[in-house]
Amino acid sequence: MVDRTVAVLAGGLSHERDVSLRSGRRLSVALRAEGLVVEEWDTDAGLLERLRTQRPDAAIVALHGGEGENGAVQTILEMLDVPYVGTSSQGCRRAWDKPTAKALVADAGFTTPDWVVLPHSTFRELGAQAVLDSMVDTLGLPMILKPDQGGSALGAQVVKDAAEMPGAMVGCFAYGDTVLAEKFVSGVEVAVTVIEGEEGPEALPAVEIVPESGVYDYTARYTAGLTDFFTPARIPDDAAKAVGELAVAVHRQLGLRDISRTDAVITEDGTVHFLAVNPSPGLTETSIVPVAIEAAGSTLGSVFAGLVGRAIARKS
């Protein structure tokens, strides 16, 4: 892999631009340590021309939110026949839409919290209060409201009292036109990274997430010191095995590739509840994936250098 040129695509124009740039910088440093020639490219109007005229041996999508996770940039790379690390455009679309991902995982026989999905127009046309009351009657409280698409918990809020519903809905609709309302499940929150190797997808040790505020929101995710991580997670061996199996099954069921991160909650009775999956997980200094890779006895650079090799081999 020495002297291979890798374009790390980061930045973009989503709400998560700054986080993406941090991920891109950290990944670039790690790959250079492995001997690769790394170029950091922003995903702006010059990207297509740059891909054509300065064609890299491979690209890595280090974008978060928007075009980086919904399959748009992946589609561009596929049209230009540029090898890239990460999930295909179709797989990204399945993972990006949270209700679709939950439905596919539920169809595969796994547990996920009950949910309803409603567009903004429903509240206007049928009366906001009547719809909110029905949501509470159906799911109970507490519940969590989140945009049906997007990442980094932007727009997500736990609602414990019905009086909080209108304000939470406003915050949610600031990031999208459709809300995913989900029954809030209390338990140990964990994230499991899946890496593909020669033997197929493999789950790394689960990382337990303990935010200081009690809620793993955007601030808790990206502010150093506001969240404690424990790996391996402080859960029974059978729960650790179950959540690892869930993460690998989700990776396969949704047609993901190379790397993914599955988020789950383990309740007191040991039940593992699927929450969401990210096909382009963060790689910042406060992100979970680097923690899991280190716990598995590897390094960010070596893992991604291996994935670059796999991406190039797919095109050879």
N, C-alpha and C positions, 0 to 999 in steps of 0.2 A: 504493500500500500504506500510505500515511501514515494514521494513526488507526485502522487495523485492529487489532482486539484478538486477541491470540494467547495461548493458555494453554499454557505449557510444563509438561508433566507429568513430574515427577521424584520421586526418593525411593523410595517403596514399601517393601516388607518383605523384599526378597531379600537375599542375602549381599552384593550390590553396591550397597546403598543409598547409602553415602557417596560412591561414585564417581558414581552417578547425580545426586546433589545437586550435585556439582562440575560435571558436564556441564551441568545445568540452569542453574546460576548463570552460567556462562560464555556460554552461548547467549543467555540473557536480556539480558545486557549488550550483546552484539553486535547483537541485534535492535532494542533501544531506540535504538542509534546509527543505525539505518536508519529511524527515525521510527515504528516500530510501538509500540502499547500492549501491554506484556507483563505477564502475571500468572503467577507461579510457583505451581503447585498440586501438593501432595503427593497421591499416589494412596492415599488412606485411605478410610474408610467414608463420608465425606461427598462423595466425588467425583461420584457420579451425580446427587445433588441439586444440586450446584454446576453441573454441566454443563447441567442442565435450567433452573435459575433464573438463571444468569449466563452463558448460552450465548455462547461466544467465536465470532469469525469463523472461527477455525481453531485446531487444537491441534497440538502437536508432542510426540511421545513421546520423551522423553529418559531413559527407564527402561532399566536394564541388568539382565539376568538375569530369571528368573521371568516375571511377568505382562507385563513390558515387551517381551520378545522372543518369548514363546511364543504370541502372538496374543490373549491374554485381554483386555488393555486395548483393543487394536484392535477386538475384537468389540464391546465396550461402545460405543466411538465409532461403530461402524457401526450398531448398534441404535438409537442416539440420533440418527443421521444428522448427526453433527458432522464437518465436513471436517477432515482431519488429514494432516500430513506423514509420509510413511513407508510401509512395505510393508503390504499388506492382511493380515488375520488368517490367511488360508490360506497366503500366502507366508511369513509369520513362522513358522508351524508347520513348513513344509518346511525352512527354514534352521535353526531352533532344534534340531531333531533331527539331530545330526551324521552318524549313519549314513545317514539318508535323503538328506541333502545330498550326501554322498560318492557314494552310489549313483546319484543323478540326474546328477551331474557325470561320473561314469565312463560312464554310459549315453550321454552326449553325446559321448564319444570322448576325454575328457581324462584325464590321468594323476593318480592319487591313491595315496598309500601303501597297501599291503595292510593289511587290518584284520579283526578279529573283534569281535563284540558279544555279551556274556554278562550275564544278570541275576544278582543276588546269590544267588537261589535255586539256581542251577545249581551253585555252589560248595558250598552246604550239602548238596544232594541227591546229587551225584556225587563228592564228596570234593575239598576245596580243592586239595590238593597235586597230585592227578592232573590236574585241570583246568589248573592253573598250568604244569605240565610240558608239557602239550599246547600251550598258548599259546606257550611258548618254542620248542617244536619247529616250530610252524607259522610264526611270524613271525621267529624269531631274535632276537638281542640286538645292539645296544640296541633297545628299544621304548619307546613312550610310552603311559602309561595315563592316561585322562581320563574324566570322566563323559560319558555319551552326550548329555547336555543341559547347558546352562549356558555361562557366559562367563568372561572375564578369567583364564583358565587356572586357575581354582579347582579344586583336587583333582587337577590334572595333575602327573605326575612322569615323568621319563625314568629308565628302569631299564637299567642296564648289566650287572648281575650277577643271576643267578637268585635269589640269597639276598635280594635287595632286593624281590622280588615281593610277598611277603605284606604287608610294611609299606606298600608303595605302594598295594596294593589297599584296605587299611583307609582310607588317606587319600582315595582316590577315592570309596569308598562313603560317606564322610562327606557327600558332596554329591549323591548320587543312588543309585538302586538298580540301575543298569546301567552296566557299564564298557565303554568303547570302547578296545580295545588296538590300537595302530597301529604298524607298522614305522617305526622312527625313520630319517628321511632327513636326512643331513647336507648342508648347502649354505648358500647365501645366503638368509636369511629376509627376505621382503618382504611389504608390504601395499599393495593397490591400492584406492583409493577410486573408486567409480563415482557420478557425478551425472547425473541426467536433466535434459535441456534440451529445447529446441524440436526438435532433430535426433535426440532419443532418448538412450539412456544413453551416457555418455562416460567413459573411464578417465582419471583424473588421473595425474600422474607417480608411478611406484612409489616407495615409501619403504622403504629398507633399514634393517633393525632389527639393532642390535648391542648386546645386553645385556652389561653388565660381567661378570656371573656365567656367561655362556654359555648361559643358559636364560631365555627371555622369560616368566617367571612373574608372579604377581600383584604381588609386590614390585617387580620390574623394570619393570612396566607403569605403576605409579602413584607411584613415588618418584623425584622429580626428581634427575637426575644419574646414575642407575644404568643408563641405556640411551642409546646414541648413535643418532641418526637421520641418514641420508644421503639427500637427495633432490635431483635424481633418484638412484635407486639406482646403485651402482657395478657395473653389470652390462653385458654387451655389448648393442648396439642390438637384435640379433635376439631376445635374451632379454627385453628391456624390451617389445618389441612383442608377444611371445608372452604375457607375463604380463598385459599390458593386455587382449589379446584374450580371455584366460581370464576375467578379472574381468567383462568385459561379457557374455560367454557365460553365466557363472554367474548374473549378475543376471537375464538373460532366462530361462534354463532353470528357475530356481526361482520365477519370477514375482514378482521383487522390484520395488520401486517407489521412485522419488525418490532414494534414497541407499543405498549398501551399501559394505561393505569386505571384500574377499577376501584371505585370508592364504595364502601359498604359499611353497615352498622351491624354489630353483633349484640343481640339482646341478652338479658340475664339468663334466659333459658337456653342459650347457645344457638339460637336461630340466626342465620346470616341473611341480611337483607341487602339486596343490590340497590345502589343509589344511582350511579352514573358511571360512564366510562369515557376516558379522554384519549384519543388517538395521537394527540400532539401535546404531551404533558410538559409542564414547566421544568426548567433546568437551572433555575436561579439558585442563589446561595441559601434561600429558605424553602426550596422546593423538595418534594418527597422523593422523586426518582433518584437523584444523586445519593440520598441517604440509603435507599434500598440497595443500590449498586455497591456502595461501600460495605454495607452489611453482608453482601454476598461475596465479599473478598475480591472485588474487581474495581475498576476505575471508570469514570465517565468516558475518558478518551479511548480506552481499549474497547469498551462496549460499542461505542459509536463507530470506531474504526472498523470493527467487525461487521457492523450493519452496512457501512459504506461498501465493504467488499461484497456483501450479499446483494446489494442493490446493483452494483456493476455486473456481477455474475448473472443476474436475471436478464440482462440485455445482451450477454455474449452468446 
